[in-house]
Amino acid sequence: MTASVIDQIDDALDMTGAIVATITGDRLAAPTPCPGWDVRTELNHLVGGMRVFAAELTGTDPGGAHEDDWLGPGPQAAYAAAAELDRAAWHRPDALDTTVRLGFGEVPGPAAALIHLTEVLVHGADLALATGEEHLIAEEPCAALLGIMRGMDFDAFRRPGMFGPAVPAQDGAPPHRMLLAFLGRDLNRN
Protein backbone atom coordinates (compact mmCIF):
# COMPACT_ATOMS: atom_id res chain seq x y z
CA MET A 1 0.00 0.00 0.00
CA THR A 2 1.65 3.18 -1.11
CA ALA A 3 -0.85 5.68 0.31
CA SER A 4 -0.77 6.50 4.02
CA VAL A 5 -3.29 4.67 6.16
CA ILE A 6 -5.10 7.99 6.69
CA ASP A 7 -5.44 8.43 2.91
CA GLN A 8 -6.68 4.84 2.70
CA ILE A 9 -9.32 5.56 5.35
CA ASP A 10 -10.38 8.64 3.35
CA ASP A 11 -10.71 6.54 0.20
CA ALA A 12 -12.66 3.85 2.05
CA LEU A 13 -15.01 6.48 3.51
CA ASP A 14 -15.58 7.87 0.02
CA MET A 15 -16.18 4.43 -1.50
CA THR A 16 -18.56 3.40 1.25
CA GLY A 17 -20.31 6.79 1.08
CA ALA A 18 -21.02 6.23 -2.62
CA ILE A 19 -22.50 2.82 -1.77
CA VAL A 20 -24.57 4.20 1.11
CA ALA A 21 -25.92 6.93 -1.20
CA THR A 22 -27.62 4.22 -3.28
CA ILE A 23 -29.41 2.57 -0.36
CA THR A 24 -33.14 3.15 -0.51
CA GLY A 25 -35.65 2.27 2.19
CA ASP A 26 -36.64 -0.98 0.51
CA ARG A 27 -33.01 -2.18 0.59
CA LEU A 28 -32.53 -1.68 4.34
CA ALA A 29 -34.00 -5.11 5.13
CA ALA A 30 -31.82 -6.99 2.60
CA PRO A 31 -29.51 -9.60 4.16
CA THR A 32 -25.78 -8.87 4.06
CA PRO A 33 -22.81 -11.25 3.93
CA CYS A 34 -22.20 -10.41 7.61
CA PRO A 35 -24.02 -13.29 9.33
CA GLY A 36 -27.34 -12.34 10.90
CA TRP A 37 -27.26 -8.70 9.79
CA ASP A 38 -29.44 -6.88 7.33
CA VAL A 39 -28.35 -3.68 5.56
CA ARG A 40 -29.78 -1.42 8.27
CA THR A 41 -28.07 -3.32 11.09
CA GLU A 42 -24.70 -3.38 9.35
CA LEU A 43 -24.89 0.28 8.32
CA ASN A 44 -25.87 1.24 11.86
CA HIS A 45 -22.93 -0.77 13.23
CA LEU A 46 -20.60 1.01 10.82
CA VAL A 47 -21.92 4.49 11.66
CA GLY A 48 -21.74 3.73 15.38
CA GLY A 49 -18.17 2.51 14.99
CA MET A 50 -17.18 5.64 13.11
CA ARG A 51 -18.68 7.78 15.88
CA VAL A 52 -16.89 5.78 18.58
CA PHE A 53 -13.52 5.93 16.78
CA ALA A 54 -13.88 9.68 16.23
CA ALA A 55 -14.71 10.19 19.91
CA GLU A 56 -11.77 8.05 21.03
CA LEU A 57 -9.37 9.98 18.81
CA THR A 58 -10.63 13.37 19.96
CA GLY A 59 -11.25 12.58 23.63
CA THR A 60 -14.95 13.39 23.35
CA ASP A 61 -18.18 11.58 24.12
CA PRO A 62 -19.57 9.69 21.11
CA GLY A 63 -23.12 10.43 22.21
CA GLY A 64 -24.12 6.80 22.54
CA ALA A 65 -22.98 3.20 22.58
CA HIS A 66 -21.66 1.48 19.46
CA GLU A 67 -24.85 -0.46 18.74
CA ASP A 68 -27.36 2.30 19.62
CA ASP A 69 -29.62 3.54 16.81
CA TRP A 70 -27.38 5.98 14.94
CA LEU A 71 -29.34 6.06 11.69
CA GLY A 72 -32.69 7.47 12.74
CA PRO A 73 -34.87 8.20 9.72
CA GLY A 74 -31.97 9.26 7.46
CA PRO A 75 -29.27 6.61 6.89
CA GLN A 76 -27.43 8.67 4.25
CA ALA A 77 -27.33 11.78 6.44
CA ALA A 78 -26.22 9.71 9.45
CA TYR A 79 -23.40 8.15 7.44
CA ALA A 80 -22.32 11.53 6.00
CA ALA A 81 -22.22 13.15 9.46
CA ALA A 82 -20.28 10.24 10.97
CA ALA A 83 -17.85 10.19 8.02
CA GLU A 84 -17.17 13.90 8.44
CA LEU A 85 -16.40 13.46 12.16
CA ASP A 86 -14.35 10.35 11.48
CA ARG A 87 -12.31 11.95 8.72
CA ALA A 88 -11.58 15.04 10.84
CA ALA A 89 -10.51 12.88 13.78
CA TRP A 90 -8.08 10.83 11.70
CA HIS A 91 -6.61 13.99 10.19
CA ARG A 92 -5.60 15.36 13.57
CA PRO A 93 -1.78 15.68 13.66
CA ASP A 94 -1.51 13.28 16.63
CA ALA A 95 -4.05 10.69 15.47
CA LEU A 96 -1.49 7.95 14.88
CA ASP A 97 0.42 8.81 18.08
CA THR A 98 -2.53 8.12 20.35
CA THR A 99 -3.75 4.94 22.01
CA VAL A 100 -7.31 3.98 21.10
CA ARG A 101 -9.53 2.03 23.49
CA LEU A 102 -11.56 -0.59 21.67
CA GLY A 103 -13.94 -3.22 22.99
CA PHE A 104 -11.10 -5.74 23.34
CA GLY A 105 -8.49 -3.39 24.82
CA GLU A 106 -6.11 -0.54 24.06
CA VAL A 107 -4.50 -0.38 20.62
CA PRO A 108 -1.71 1.90 19.36
CA GLY A 109 -2.80 4.48 16.77
CA PRO A 110 -1.34 2.76 13.67
CA ALA A 111 -3.00 -0.57 14.55
CA ALA A 112 -6.26 1.22 15.35
CA ALA A 113 -6.12 2.92 11.95
CA LEU A 114 -5.69 -0.43 10.20
CA ILE A 115 -8.57 -1.91 12.20
CA HIS A 116 -10.73 1.08 11.30
CA LEU A 117 -9.77 0.87 7.63
CA THR A 118 -10.82 -2.78 7.73
CA GLU A 119 -14.17 -1.87 9.27
CA VAL A 120 -15.01 0.80 6.70
CA LEU A 121 -13.74 -1.12 3.67
CA VAL A 122 -15.21 -4.51 4.60
CA HIS A 123 -18.59 -3.23 5.74
CA GLY A 124 -18.73 -1.07 2.62
CA ALA A 125 -18.13 -4.16 0.48
CA ASP A 126 -20.76 -6.08 2.46
CA LEU A 127 -23.28 -3.31 1.85
CA ALA A 128 -22.43 -3.21 -1.85
CA LEU A 129 -23.04 -6.93 -2.24
CA ALA A 130 -26.29 -6.75 -0.30
CA THR A 131 -27.64 -3.89 -2.42
CA GLY A 132 -26.39 -4.93 -5.85
CA GLU A 133 -23.78 -2.18 -6.06
CA GLU A 134 -20.60 -4.26 -6.37
CA HIS A 135 -19.41 -2.06 -9.24
CA LEU A 136 -18.82 0.73 -6.69
CA ILE A 137 -16.23 -1.28 -4.74
CA ALA A 138 -12.61 -0.16 -5.15
CA GLU A 139 -10.67 -3.35 -5.88
CA GLU A 140 -7.12 -2.12 -5.31
CA PRO A 141 -7.63 -1.27 -1.62
CA CYS A 142 -9.37 -4.61 -1.07
CA ALA A 143 -6.44 -6.47 -2.64
CA ALA A 144 -3.93 -4.49 -0.59
CA LEU A 145 -5.80 -5.10 2.68
CA LEU A 146 -6.09 -8.81 1.91
CA GLY A 147 -2.31 -8.91 1.36
CA ILE A 148 -1.71 -7.31 4.75
CA MET A 149 -4.08 -9.71 6.48
CA ARG A 150 -2.49 -12.75 4.85
CA GLY A 151 0.92 -11.52 6.01
CA MET A 152 0.00 -11.40 9.69
CA ASP A 153 -1.18 -13.84 12.36
CA PHE A 154 -4.81 -13.28 11.52
CA ASP A 155 -5.99 -16.17 13.68
CA ALA A 156 -5.64 -13.81 16.65
CA PHE A 157 -8.63 -11.92 15.24
CA ARG A 158 -10.61 -15.07 14.51
CA ARG A 159 -10.33 -16.37 18.09
CA PRO A 160 -12.48 -13.66 19.70
CA GLY A 161 -15.10 -14.20 17.02
CA MET A 162 -14.58 -10.95 15.15
CA PHE A 163 -14.18 -12.90 11.92
CA GLY A 164 -15.11 -16.43 10.96
CA PRO A 165 -12.83 -19.04 9.48
CA ALA A 166 -11.76 -18.34 5.91
CA VAL A 167 -13.97 -19.87 3.25
CA PRO A 168 -12.91 -20.60 -0.32
CA ALA A 169 -13.47 -17.85 -2.87
CA GLN A 170 -14.61 -18.74 -6.36
CA ASP A 171 -11.85 -19.09 -8.96
CA GLY A 172 -11.20 -15.72 -10.57
CA ALA A 173 -13.14 -13.84 -7.87
CA PRO A 174 -12.44 -10.10 -7.69
CA PRO A 175 -10.33 -8.89 -4.74
CA HIS A 176 -13.32 -7.72 -2.67
CA ARG A 177 -14.87 -11.19 -2.81
CA MET A 178 -11.52 -12.79 -1.95
CA LEU A 179 -11.20 -10.42 1.02
CA LEU A 180 -14.70 -11.17 2.27
CA ALA A 181 -14.17 -14.93 1.88
CA PHE A 182 -10.88 -14.65 3.82
CA LEU A 183 -12.85 -13.00 6.62
CA GLY A 184 -15.37 -15.85 6.68
CA ARG A 185 -18.22 -14.29 4.74
CA ASP A 186 -20.49 -16.82 3.02
CA LEU A 187 -20.77 -15.40 -0.48
CA ASN A 188 -22.73 -18.28 -1.97
CA ARG A 189 -25.96 -16.38 -1.45
CA ASN A 190 -24.63 -13.05 -2.78
HELIX and SHEET records of a PDB file:
HELIX    1   1 VAL A    5  VAL A   20  1                                  16    
HELIX    2   2 GLY A   25  ARG A   27  5                                   3    
HELIX    3   3 VAL A   39  THR A   58  1                                  20    
HELIX    4   4 PRO A   75  TRP A   90  1                                  16    
HELIX    5   5 ALA A   95  ASP A   97  5                                   3    
HELIX    6   6 GLY A  109  THR A  131  1                                  23    
HELIX    7   7 GLU A  134  LEU A  136  5                                   3    
HELIX    8   8 GLU A  139  ARG A  150  1                                  12    
HELIX    9   9 ASP A  155  ARG A  158  1                                   4    
HELIX   10  10 PRO A  175  PHE A  182  1                                   8    
SHEET    1   A 2 THR A  99  LEU A 102  0                                        
SHEET    2   A 2 GLY A 105  PRO A 108 -1                                        
END                                                                             
